Amino acid sequence: MGMVALANLLSASLTVPVGFGLVAPAGVYLAGLLFALRDLIHEQSGPLPVLYALFGGIILSGLLGSDQIAAASAAAFTAAELIDTAVYACTRRHGPLVAVTVSNLVALAVDSTLFLLIAFGSLAMAPGQFVGKVWMTVLAVFLLWTCRRWTR
């Protein structure tokens, strides 16, 4: 919940570089990390704890920050979570690394588009938003791969 709220608070007023001359709302890295973490939580506990945590974070965002950012986050995370869950379930038989990678890439595109349109009324930062979240997906998949190799 705290990561969702912090990502939204950062996104409301700051931008960060993500590489290739692109910028994104400052919560992009936390939001990208959330995509990987929710897959792990979903794998261990099912979809309900993920949804409870996301909605708790959105409520916290609304209490601490901008209603518009909280509303954008609610719409984007909800749509992305539903898509992520469906894609993860379909790709899980190929292993967790494939499932996390594919489901994150699809969901982060949906999340980025909806969030930017609702929060800022523009897709101007969409390339940066996508790149920032992809960096976090790559990092998460690398860490998962490393942990799996190490534990074998």
C-alpha positions in Angstrom: 0.0 0.0 0.0 2.8 2.3 0.9 4.6 1.8 -2.5 1.4 2.7 -4.4 0.8 5.8 -2.3 4.5 6.9 -2.6 4.5 6.3 -6.4 1.4 8.4 -6.7 2.7 11.2 -4.5 6.0 11.3 -6.5 4.1 11.3 -9.8 2.0 14.3 -8.9 4.8 16.8 -9.0 8.1 15.4 -10.2 9.6 13.9 -13.3 12.7 11.8 -13.6 15.0 10.7 -16.5 14.6 7.2 -17.6 17.2 7.0 -20.4 17.2 7.8 -24.1 16.5 11.4 -23.4 13.0 10.5 -22.0 11.3 11.6 -18.8 8.4 10.1 -16.8 6.5 10.9 -13.7 8.7 10.2 -10.7 6.7 7.3 -9.4 7.5 5.3 -12.5 10.2 3.2 -10.9 8.1 2.2 -7.9 5.1 1.5 -10.2 7.3 -0.7 -12.4 8.5 -2.6 -9.4 4.9 -3.1 -8.2 4.2 -5.0 -11.4 6.8 -7.6 -10.5 6.0 -7.7 -6.8 2.3 -8.2 -7.4 3.0 -11.3 -9.6 5.1 -12.7 -6.7 2.3 -12.0 -4.2 -0.3 -13.4 -6.5 1.8 -16.6 -7.0 2.0 -17.0 -3.2 -1.3 -15.8 -2.0 -3.7 -15.4 -4.9 -5.2 -12.2 -6.4 -7.2 -10.9 -3.5 -4.3 -9.7 -1.3 -2.9 -7.9 -4.4 -6.2 -6.1 -5.0 -6.6 -5.2 -1.3 -3.1 -3.8 -1.2 -3.6 -1.8 -4.4 -6.9 -0.4 -3.3 -5.5 0.4 0.1 -2.7 2.3 -1.5 -5.1 4.2 -3.8 -7.2 5.2 -0.8 -4.1 6.3 1.0 -3.0 8.3 -2.1 -6.4 10.1 -2.1 -6.0 11.0 1.5 -2.4 12.2 1.2 -2.3 13.7 -2.2 -4.2 14.6 -5.4 -7.7 13.1 -6.0 -7.0 13.2 -9.7 -3.8 11.2 -9.4 -5.6 8.7 -7.0 -8.4 8.3 -9.6 -5.9 7.8 -12.4 -4.1 5.3 -10.3 -7.3 3.4 -9.4 -8.4 3.1 -13.0 -4.9 2.2 -14.3 -4.0 -0.2 -11.6 -7.4 -2.0 -11.8 -7.3 -2.4 -15.5 -3.6 -3.4 -15.5 -4.1 -5.9 -12.6 -7.0 -7.6 -14.4 -4.9 -7.9 -17.6 -1.8 -8.9 -15.7 -3.6 -11.6 -13.9 -5.1 -13.0 -17.1 -1.8 -12.9 -19.0 0.2 -14.3 -16.1 -2.3 -17.2 -15.8 -2.0 -18.0 -19.5 1.8 -17.8 -19.6 2.6 -19.4 -16.2 3.1 -22.9 -17.7 6.2 -21.5 -19.4 7.8 -20.7 -16.1 7.7 -17.7 -13.7 10.3 -15.7 -15.6 8.3 -15.8 -18.8 5.0 -15.2 -17.0 6.4 -12.2 -15.1 8.0 -10.7 -18.2 5.1 -11.1 -20.6 2.3 -10.1 -18.1 4.3 -7.1 -16.9 4.9 -5.8 -20.5 1.3 -6.1 -21.4 0.0 -4.6 -18.2 2.4 -1.8 -18.0 1.4 -0.6 -21.4 -2.2 -0.5 -20.3 -1.3 1.1 -16.9 0.9 3.8 -18.5 -1.7 4.8 -21.1 -4.6 5.0 -18.7 -2.7 6.7 -15.9 -1.2 9.4 -18.1 -4.5 10.2 -19.9 -6.5 10.4 -16.7 -3.8 12.1 -14.5 -2.4 14.6 -17.0 -4.7 14.5 -20.0 -1.7 13.7 -22.3 0.4 10.8 -23.5 3.4 13.0 -23.9 5.4 11.1 -21.3 4.1 7.6 -22.5 7.5 6.6 -24.0 9.3 7.5 -20.8 6.7 5.9 -18.6 7.0 2.7 -20.7 10.8 2.7 -20.6 11.0 3.3 -16.9 8.7 0.4 -16.1 10.5 -1.9 -18.5 13.8 -1.1 -16.7 12.1 -2.3 -13.5 10.7 -5.4 -15.1 14.2 -6.3 -16.5 15.6 -5.8 -13.0 12.9 -7.9 -11.4 13.3 -10.7 -13.9 17.1 -10.6 -13.5 16.8 -10.8 -9.7 14.3 -13.7 -10.0 16.5 -15.5 -12.4 19.5 -15.0 -10.1 17.6 -16.2 -7.0 16.4 -19.3 -8.9 19.9 -20.2 -10.1 21.4 -19.6 -6.7 18.8 -21.8 -4.9 19.4 -24.7 -7.3 
